[in-house]
């Protein structure tokens, strides 16, 4: 057995990928999901597989946007003053 196959991340990743493949395969039936938009009978029908793929795409995009918002630099005044102030001489001793 290769060494990478013994890694817990690989094992858990494989289980998740197989589970997602099973969910998509098992739900790829021509069943429809009804969305009632208004109480007066306005109904939109989607295939179940379309709903699953749409939810996966929405989740991926939302995750990327949240990570981008989390990692972008803040516009605080303390960061701006720290970059404009003269640099402090660095000590050459190593602790």
RALIN-V424580 format. One record per backbone hydrogen bond with DSSP energy under -0.5 kcal/mol. CO is the residue of the C=O (numbers start at 0). NH is the residue of the N-H. If there is no record, write none. Layout:
BEGIN
co=[CO | CO]
nh=[NH | NH]
END
This chain:
BEGIN
co=[1 | 2 | 3 | 6 | 7 | 8 | 9 | 10 | 11 | 12 | 13 | 14 | 15 | 16 | 17 | 18 | 19 | 20 | 21 | 22 | 24 | 30 | 32 | 33 | 34 | 34 | 37 | 37 | 40 | 41 | 41 | 43 | 45 | 46 | 47 | 48 | 49 | 50 | 51 | 52 | 53 | 54 | 55 | 56 | 57 | 58 | 59 | 60 | 61 | 62 | 63 | 64 | 65 | 66 | 67 | 75 | 76 | 77 | 78 | 79 | 80 | 92]
nh=[4 | 5 | 6 | 10 | 11 | 12 | 13 | 14 | 15 | 16 | 17 | 18 | 19 | 20 | 21 | 22 | 23 | 24 | 25 | 26 | 27 | 47 | 45 | 35 | 36 | 43 | 40 | 41 | 42 | 36 | 37 | 34 | 32 | 50 | 51 | 52 | 53 | 54 | 55 | 56 | 57 | 58 | 59 | 60 | 61 | 62 | 63 | 64 | 65 | 66 | 67 | 68 | 69 | 70 | 71 | 79 | 80 | 81 | 82 | 83 | 84 | 94]
END
